[in-house]
């Protein structure tokens, strides 16, 4: 009986590949998500492939839920971008609601210039998504004048 172990060339290759892969930088807990405006709901808005202010001469409000899970928890989000078209006025703010006390907390309202926009929120703009509101439900509230549109949102940590 032969007790010699065979030496496979694949063992060395696998070990070498593992060593090389350990040198590749990986961002710690980096995650992002794109949210289509079709998930938004609200009053005086038309929802389809985008959300549009439908109140002629008035303003509609869209409420857009923000996903929050173990891969991308809302309290770790440090970037929020909204993309759309401003035909008159658009105002957006990051909010959170508490399910047990019916409280709502919103950050500062930001408004883009006229035309196509990419409206960005960072740091203190997202304070109500922070650790003190870890168990709240995050969303973005967007006021849209007639014909102004929201196409989608982007969040990242």
Long-range contacts (C-beta under 8 A, 24 or more apart in sequence): 29-76, 29-157, 30-156, 30-157, 31-71, 31-72, 31-156, 31-157, 32-72, 32-79, 32-154, 32-155, 32-156, 32-157, 33-67, 33-72, 33-154, 33-155, 33-156, 34-152, 34-153, 34-154, 35-64, 35-66, 35-67, 35-152, 35-153, 35-154, 35-155, 36-152, 37-62, 37-64, 37-84, 37-149, 37-150, 37-151, 37-152, 37-153, 39-64, 39-65, 40-64, 40-65, 40-142, 40-150, 42-142, 45-144, 50-84, 50-149, 50-150, 50-151, 50-152, 51-84, 51-142, 51-144, 51-149, 51-150, 52-144, 52-147, 52-148, 52-149, 52-150, 53-87, 53-88, 53-143, 53-144, 53-145, 53-146, 53-147, 53-148, 53-149, 54-146, 55-146, 56-146, 57-146, 58-145, 58-146, 59-89, 59-143, 59-144, 59-145, 60-143, 60-144, 61-141, 61-142, 61-143, 61-144, 62-141, 62-142, 62-144, 62-150, 63-139, 63-140, 63-141, 63-142, 64-139, 64-140, 64-141, 64-142, 64-150, 64-153, 65-137, 65-138, 65-139, 66-129, 66-138, 66-139, 66-140, 66-153, 66-155, 67-155, 68-137, 68-138, 72-155, 72-157, 73-134, 74-129, 74-134, 74-138, 75-129, 75-130, 75-131, 75-133, 75-134, 76-157, 77-126, 77-129, 77-138, 77-155, 77-156, 77-157, 78-122, 78-123, 78-126, 78-156, 78-157, 79-120, 79-121, 79-122, 79-154, 79-155, 79-156, 79-157, 80-120, 80-121, 80-122, 80-125, 80-126, 80-140, 80-153, 80-154, 80-155, 81-118, 81-119, 81-120, 81-121, 81-153, 81-154, 81-155, 82-112, 82-117, 82-118, 82-119, 82-121, 82-140, 82-142, 82-150, 82-152, 82-153, 83-117, 83-118, 83-119, 83-150, 83-151, 83-152, 83-153, 83-154, 84-116, 84-117, 84-148, 84-149, 84-150, 84-151, 84-152, 85-115, 85-116, 85-117, 85-148, 85-149, 85-151, 86-111, 86-112, 86-113, 86-114, 86-115, 86-116, 86-117, 86-148, 87-114, 87-145, 87-146, 87-147, 87-148, 87-149, 88-114, 88-145, 88-146, 88-147, 88-148, 89-143, 89-144, 89-145, 89-148, 90-117, 90-119, 90-142, 90-143, 90-144, 90-145, 90-148, 90-150, 91-142, 91-143, 92-119, 92-121, 92-140, 92-141, 92-142, 92-143, 93-140, 93-141, 94-121, 94-125, 94-126, 94-128, 94-129, 94-138, 94-140, 95-128, 95-138, 95-139, 95-140, 95-141, 96-128, 96-129, 96-133, 96-136, 96-137, 96-138, 96-139, 97-136, 97-137, 97-139, 98-133, 98-135, 98-136, 98-137, 99-136, 99-137, 105-133, 105-136, 106-141, 109-143
